[in-house]
Amino acid sequence: MTTPAHPTEPQASRPASRPLGVAAIGYAFMGKAHSNAWRNVASFFDVPAIERKVLVGRDATAVAEAAAKYGWAESATDWRTVITRDDIDIVDICAPGWMHAEIAIAALEAGKHVLVEKPLANTLAEAELMTAAAAKARARGVQSMIGFNYRRVPALALAKELIGEGRLGTVRHVRAAYLQDWLSDAEAPMSWRLRKETAGSGALGDIASHAIDQVLFLLGDQVTEVAGRLHTFVSQRPGGNGIEDVTVDDAAWATLSLTSGAIASVEVSRVATGRKNSLQIEVYGDKGTILFDLENLNELGFLDATAPVREQGFRRILVNEPVHPYLNAWWPQGHIIGWEHTFTHQIRDFLTAIKDGTPPSPSFEEGLNVQYILNAVEESAAAKSALVQLPSPTQSATTSAGRTNLQGA
Ligand SMILES: NC(=O)c1ccc[n+]([C@@H]2O[C@H](COP(=O)([O-])OP(=O)(O)OC[C@H]3O[C@@H](n4cnc5c(N)ncnc54)[C@H](O)[C@@H]3O)[C@@H](O)[C@H]2O)c1
């Protein structure tokens, strides 16, 4: 039996013969989605060997049941002792935003690779500390990544390829709408997601973070200027001890100016009655257009405006061919995949980066960059939608004085 690496050693020095030990913190929504991905990834992709060691939660009985059901070797209730264990190499943070910074920084300092759910943190200050810790750890061969899983939808990865190949020409504008309705009912109860101190913000941090990341991912661009608006339609909701104030937004709107000259509109809501988990993205260029709708995630709409006008029209690309991103690992063509596959792709990419010793993307720097934009939306909303400038990428820095430079990510 090989001796495991000391927790303070960089993981790069871990003996290659030992499988990577994984701990996940949180066993509810994301804990379950990530557990499914950790369980399946090696059945489909060529990745380094892993062992699902520990699942962590607060309630000993409930987390033990979840660990048994999801296939983790054991469960625990104290994340602090788990992340310093010699047999843990990867910490997967599926806990709410208010815990991200503390766990991620401690895990990185203990030499563990870290995958953290979005948004990076609840505050800019926390996000900056996390990014600094990630940069320091990276220099020791310890990797970190944020879970913007929609980058791993094959149709969106294909959209990025087409945009990068110039198939849309010059992109003029983007529409990104992420709409849900789980708060439409005014009697829907309070939860950590509705309190500023636990969630940071409402629909903004929760789902605009995904939409903004997609705009940056697809266009490979930077935001220079932001105008925003936030609104809370239901300001009080039933809590465990009576009526409580809702201290975050139900919906948010923003326009983003990009360095290329393109403009993106972002619209997000958790009270869009009838919309369950609708992420729609439209990218308009002078040579073509791309349409995507998460409710039909195996499809990409593509209009090639360089074709003769008499033949033009949106074609529906069924993104299910082995030549499409991620898909040669799955089923024969046309045997569609689902939302949960994005998490398997995410873990595949994270493990591949660890194996290759290359920094994975989206990095904490990229998560921080989204955080600066979210912060600018809040700032603008507080000033009656006034335009808020973000420093140019050349002035980039990982401090609150500026945004971070994606190029280095
Ligand atoms: N990528 C996506 O599509 C997506 C979707 C939903 C949520 N998220 C993100 O995932 C994160 C978690 O959200 P969720 O929906 O899974 O929340 P959730 O409320 O369903 O689960 C939170 C989990 O954290 C655990 N937890 C809380 N405090 C803890 C502590 N002190 N020690 C150990 N565990 C603790 C809880 O036991 C629970 O298992 C958030 O950052 C959220 O924004 C991402």
The ligand as a Gaussian input file, in Angstrom:
#p B3LYP/6-31G(d) Opt

LIG

0 1
 N      -25.061000      24.299000     -11.046000
 C      -26.364000      24.338000     -10.838000
 O      -27.149000      24.158000     -11.755000
 C      -26.878000      24.588000      -9.451000
 C      -28.229000      24.317000      -9.133000
 C      -28.646000      24.514000      -7.827000
 C      -27.776000      24.985000      -6.861000
 N      -26.492000      25.277000      -7.204000
 C      -25.542000      25.776000      -6.189000
 O      -25.145000      24.683000      -5.342000
 C      -24.934000      25.128000      -4.005000
 C      -25.830000      24.319000      -3.070000
 O      -27.168000      24.489000      -3.478000
 P      -28.254000      23.318000      -3.306000
 O      -29.392000      23.684000      -4.192000
 O      -27.636000      21.969000      -3.442000
 O      -28.671000      23.576000      -1.788000
 P      -29.479000      22.603000      -0.824000
 O      -30.118000      23.458000       0.189000
 O      -30.314000      21.667000      -1.619000
 O      -28.310000      21.748000      -0.140000
 C      -27.360000      22.348000       0.684000
 C      -26.563000      21.257000       1.342000
 O      -25.549000      21.868000       2.140000
 C      -25.462000      21.168000       3.365000
 N      -24.918000      21.992000       4.427000
 C      -25.374000      23.179000       4.909000
 N      -24.627000      23.581000       5.947000
 C      -23.673000      22.609000       6.136000
 C      -22.613000      22.426000       7.056000
 N      -22.362000      23.319000       7.999000
 N      -21.836000      21.309000       6.940000
 C      -22.077000      20.410000       5.979000
 N      -23.065000      20.529000       5.064000
 C      -23.855000      21.606000       5.153000
 C      -26.895000      20.773000       3.661000
 O      -26.919000      19.707000       4.574000
 C      -27.375000      20.368000       2.269000
 O      -27.069000      19.020000       2.033000
 C      -25.223000      26.623000      -4.008000
 O      -24.025000      27.315000      -4.180000
 C      -26.126000      26.814000      -5.236000
 O      -26.052000      28.111000      -5.792000
 C      -26.027000      25.055000      -8.455000

